[in-house]
Amino acid sequence: MTPDFDYFEKLSNSRMSTQISYYVFSTPDELIKAAADRLLAKVIAAAEARGVARIAISGGNTPRPMFQLLGSEPYLSRMPWDKLQLFWVDERCVPPDHPDSNYRMTREAMLDRVPLPAAQIFRMEGELDPQQAAANYENLLRQQFNLHPGQFPTFDAIQLGMGDDGHTASLFPHTDALHEQTRLVVANHVPQKDTWRITLTLPVILAGRDVSFLIQGSDKSEVLKDVLLGAYDPETHPSQLIRPLNGNLIFLLDEGAGAELPTVGADGWGRLEIGA
């Protein structure tokens, strides 16, 4: 399924219904293990169904221990590395060896320790001019997914994070990338950080077969409450834009991040319906 104008019109008017499921884990270790287990399961399922698993991951501090876990047993021997193609949701405009690089974080935490072929690792070229880097990555996606004009790639899993300002990927509040509907990847100027970022666009994220958030820390609790329970204001809280085409969205949280959400059920899951 490909997002079209009608989809974005409904989304902008907050008429898209999305089933939200969230799980609040008691400890950081439980959260990270669950995230690793879930990603492993998605890769295995995609590889069995389609012969390849195309995954887009995020950077930052929260997923680092998950990548470290995936690079150790029993995950190391269970992951079908030969079937995995690894992409990034976004990147900072820095060289790949820079301390701020999402690619470097992933390489140090996992890639240096696993048998994932280099030809199946697709990093964003943050060292290039931002516009050129975005164009290069869009071309790469079109080639890898064999896309025709107007088509969007369908990732098997997209793992997102969320900042304490409500941004996700590099879709920051009040920035131009929030409104992009045709391109796959853009360079996004972020005035509040006085920098450029490279990011997948909203329609690419919405088309993912499985879209999930991994969020940790009490500093995210208020903004997460606003994102899920507050008034629809995606210019201020871009994470509200993440309403996948399949109608389902998953949040994996620690107790700090989930502190302001309704109490979960007996099965450990909380459920909300937004945009109905």
C-alpha positions as CSV (number, residue, x, y, z in Angstrom):
1,M,0.0,0.0,0.0
2,T,1.3,3.5,-0.9
3,P,0.2,6.7,0.9
4,D,-1.7,9.0,-1.3
5,F,-3.0,12.6,-1.0
6,D,-6.3,11.5,0.6
7,Y,-4.4,9.7,3.3
8,F,-2.4,12.8,4.2
9,E,-5.6,14.9,4.1
10,K,-7.2,12.6,6.6
11,L,-4.0,12.5,8.7
12,S,-3.8,16.3,8.8
13,N,-7.4,16.5,10.0
14,S,-6.7,13.8,12.7
15,R,-9.3,11.4,11.2
16,M,-7.0,8.4,10.9
17,S,-7.8,5.7,13.5
18,T,-4.7,4.0,14.9
19,Q,-4.6,1.2,17.5
20,I,-1.9,2.0,20.0
21,S,-0.4,-0.8,22.1
22,Y,2.2,-0.1,24.8
23,Y,4.0,-2.2,27.3
24,V,5.7,-0.8,30.4
25,F,8.7,-2.8,31.6
26,S,9.8,-2.7,35.2
27,T,13.6,-2.5,34.5
28,P,15.8,-1.2,31.7
29,D,17.2,-4.7,31.2
30,E,13.6,-6.1,30.7
31,L,12.9,-3.3,28.2
32,I,16.0,-3.9,26.2
33,K,15.6,-7.7,26.1
34,A,12.0,-7.4,24.9
35,A,13.1,-5.0,22.2
36,A,15.9,-7.3,21.0
37,D,13.5,-10.3,21.1
38,R,10.9,-8.4,19.1
39,L,13.4,-7.3,16.4
40,L,14.8,-10.8,16.1
41,A,11.3,-12.2,15.6
42,K,10.5,-9.6,13.0
43,V,13.7,-10.4,11.1
44,I,13.1,-14.1,11.2
45,A,9.5,-13.8,10.1
46,A,10.4,-11.5,7.2
47,A,13.2,-13.7,6.0
48,E,11.0,-16.7,6.1
49,A,8.1,-14.9,4.3
50,R,10.1,-13.0,1.6
51,G,13.6,-14.3,1.7
52,V,15.0,-10.9,3.0
53,A,14.4,-8.7,6.0
54,R,14.7,-5.0,5.5
55,I,15.0,-3.1,8.7
56,A,15.4,0.6,9.4
57,I,16.9,1.5,12.8
58,S,17.3,4.7,14.8
59,G,20.3,6.0,16.7
60,G,20.6,7.7,20.1
61,N,21.5,6.2,23.5
62,T,18.3,4.2,24.0
63,P,18.9,1.4,21.4
64,R,22.6,1.1,22.1
65,P,22.3,-1.7,24.7
66,M,19.8,-3.5,22.4
67,F,22.3,-3.6,19.6
68,Q,24.9,-4.8,22.1
69,L,22.6,-7.6,23.1
70,L,21.9,-8.6,19.5
71,G,25.7,-8.9,19.0
72,S,25.9,-11.5,21.8
73,E,24.5,-15.0,22.3
74,P,21.9,-16.3,21.9
75,Y,20.9,-13.6,19.4
76,L,24.2,-13.8,17.5
77,S,23.6,-17.4,16.4
78,R,19.8,-17.1,16.0
79,M,19.8,-14.0,13.7
80,P,19.7,-14.8,10.0
81,W,22.4,-12.3,9.2
82,D,22.7,-13.4,5.6
83,K,19.1,-12.4,5.0
84,L,19.2,-9.1,6.8
85,Q,19.5,-5.7,5.1
86,L,20.1,-2.9,7.5
87,F,19.1,0.7,6.9
88,W,18.9,3.9,9.0
89,V,15.9,6.1,9.8
90,D,18.0,9.2,10.1
91,E,21.6,10.4,10.5
92,R,23.4,13.4,11.8
93,C,25.5,15.4,9.2
94,V,28.8,14.1,10.4
95,P,31.4,11.6,9.1
96,P,30.9,8.0,9.9
97,D,33.7,8.0,12.5
98,H,32.3,11.0,14.4
99,P,31.1,10.4,18.0
100,D,27.7,11.8,17.0
101,S,27.2,9.4,14.1
102,N,24.3,7.0,14.4
103,Y,26.2,4.7,12.1
104,R,29.2,4.7,14.3
105,M,27.1,3.9,17.4
106,T,25.6,1.0,15.7
107,R,28.9,-0.2,14.3
108,E,30.6,-0.1,17.7
109,A,27.6,-1.7,19.6
110,M,26.8,-4.4,17.1
111,L,28.2,-4.4,13.5
112,D,31.8,-5.0,14.5
113,R,30.7,-8.2,16.4
114,V,28.3,-9.8,13.9
115,P,28.6,-11.6,10.5
116,L,26.4,-9.1,8.6
117,P,27.9,-8.7,5.1
118,A,29.1,-5.1,4.4
119,A,27.1,-5.2,1.2
120,Q,23.9,-5.5,3.3
121,I,24.6,-2.4,5.4
122,F,23.2,0.8,4.0
123,R,24.3,3.9,5.9
124,M,23.4,7.5,5.2
125,E,26.4,9.5,4.1
126,G,26.4,12.2,6.7
127,E,29.8,13.5,5.6
128,L,28.4,14.8,2.3
129,D,26.4,17.9,1.6
130,P,23.0,17.2,3.2
131,Q,21.0,17.6,0.1
132,Q,23.4,15.3,-1.8
133,A,23.4,12.7,1.0
134,A,19.6,12.7,1.0
135,A,19.4,12.3,-2.8
136,N,21.9,9.5,-2.7
137,Y,20.0,7.6,0.0
138,E,16.7,8.0,-1.9
139,N,18.4,6.6,-5.0
140,L,19.7,3.7,-3.0
141,L,16.3,2.9,-1.6
142,R,14.7,3.0,-5.1
143,Q,17.3,0.6,-6.3
144,Q,17.2,-1.8,-3.4
145,F,13.4,-1.9,-3.3
146,N,13.1,-1.8,-7.1
147,L,10.7,1.1,-6.9
148,H,8.8,2.7,-9.8
149,P,8.1,6.5,-9.8
150,G,5.6,7.4,-7.1
151,Q,6.2,4.2,-5.1
152,F,7.4,4.1,-1.5
153,P,9.5,1.3,0.1
154,T,7.9,-1.1,2.5
155,F,10.3,-1.9,5.4
156,D,9.6,-5.0,7.3
157,A,10.3,-3.2,10.6
158,I,11.0,0.4,11.4
159,Q,12.2,1.2,14.9
160,L,11.8,4.7,16.2
161,G,12.8,6.7,19.2
162,M,11.4,9.9,20.5
163,G,13.1,13.1,21.8
164,D,11.9,15.1,24.9
165,D,10.6,17.6,22.4
166,G,8.3,15.0,20.8
167,H,10.4,14.6,17.6
168,T,11.0,11.2,16.0
169,A,13.4,10.2,13.2
170,S,14.8,13.7,12.4
171,L,11.3,15.1,12.0
172,F,11.7,18.0,14.4
173,P,9.0,20.4,15.6
174,H,8.2,23.2,13.1
175,T,10.6,22.0,10.4
176,D,10.0,21.6,6.6
177,A,10.4,17.8,6.6
178,L,7.1,17.4,8.4
179,H,5.2,18.3,5.2
180,E,7.1,16.2,2.7
181,Q,4.7,13.9,0.9
182,T,6.6,12.7,-2.3
183,R,10.3,12.2,-1.5
184,L,11.7,9.3,0.4
185,V,14.6,11.0,2.1
186,V,15.2,14.7,2.8
187,A,17.8,16.9,4.3
188,N,16.0,18.7,7.2
189,H,17.4,21.9,8.7
190,V,16.8,22.0,12.4
191,P,17.0,25.6,13.6
192,Q,16.7,24.8,17.3
193,K,19.8,22.7,17.0
194,D,21.5,24.9,14.4
195,T,22.2,21.8,12.3
196,W,21.1,19.7,9.4
197,R,19.9,16.1,9.6
198,I,19.1,13.5,7.0
199,T,15.8,11.6,7.5
200,L,13.4,9.2,6.0
201,T,10.2,11.0,5.3
202,L,6.8,10.5,6.9
203,P,5.3,8.4,4.0
204,V,8.2,6.0,4.1
205,I,7.7,5.5,7.9
206,L,4.0,5.1,7.6
207,A,4.3,2.4,4.9
208,G,6.4,0.1,7.2
209,R,4.9,-3.4,7.9
210,D,5.8,-3.0,11.6
211,V,6.4,0.4,13.2
212,S,7.4,0.7,16.8
213,F,8.9,3.1,19.4
214,L,11.5,2.3,21.9
215,I,11.4,5.0,24.7
216,Q,13.3,5.2,28.0
217,G,13.5,7.8,30.7
218,S,11.2,9.9,32.9
219,D,12.2,13.0,30.9
220,K,9.9,11.6,28.1
221,S,6.8,10.9,30.2
222,E,5.1,14.2,29.9
223,V,5.7,14.6,26.2
224,L,4.6,11.0,25.6
225,K,1.4,11.7,27.4
226,D,0.9,14.8,25.2
227,V,1.6,12.7,22.0
228,L,-0.8,9.9,22.9
229,L,-3.5,11.7,24.9
230,G,-3.2,15.4,24.2
231,A,-4.6,17.6,21.5
232,Y,-3.5,16.8,17.9
233,D,-0.7,19.3,17.2
234,P,1.9,17.5,15.1
235,E,3.8,20.8,14.4
236,T,4.7,20.8,18.1
237,H,4.7,17.0,18.6
238,P,5.8,15.4,15.3
239,S,5.5,11.9,16.8
240,Q,1.7,12.3,16.5
241,L,2.2,12.0,12.8
242,I,3.2,8.3,13.1
243,R,0.0,6.6,12.2
244,P,1.0,3.6,10.1
245,L,-1.1,2.6,7.1
246,N,-1.7,-0.8,8.7
247,G,-3.4,1.0,11.6
248,N,-1.2,-0.4,14.4
249,L,1.6,1.2,16.4
250,I,3.7,-0.3,19.2
251,F,5.4,1.4,22.1
252,L,8.0,-0.4,24.3
253,L,8.6,1.8,27.4
254,D,10.3,1.7,30.8
255,E,8.5,2.8,33.9
256,G,9.8,6.3,33.7
257,A,8.6,6.9,30.1
258,G,5.2,5.3,30.7
259,A,4.5,7.0,34.1
260,E,1.8,9.3,32.8
261,L,-0.1,6.8,30.7
262,P,-3.2,4.9,31.8
263,T,-2.5,1.7,33.8
264,V,-1.8,-1.4,31.7
265,G,-4.0,-4.4,31.8
266,A,-3.5,-7.8,33.4
267,D,-1.5,-8.9,30.3
268,G,0.9,-6.1,30.8
269,W,-0.3,-4.2,27.7
270,G,-2.0,-0.8,27.6
271,R,-4.2,0.0,24.6
272,L,-5.5,3.2,23.1
273,E,-7.3,4.2,20.0
274,I,-6.4,7.6,18.6
275,G,-7.8,9.6,15.7
276,A,-11.1,7.8,15.7
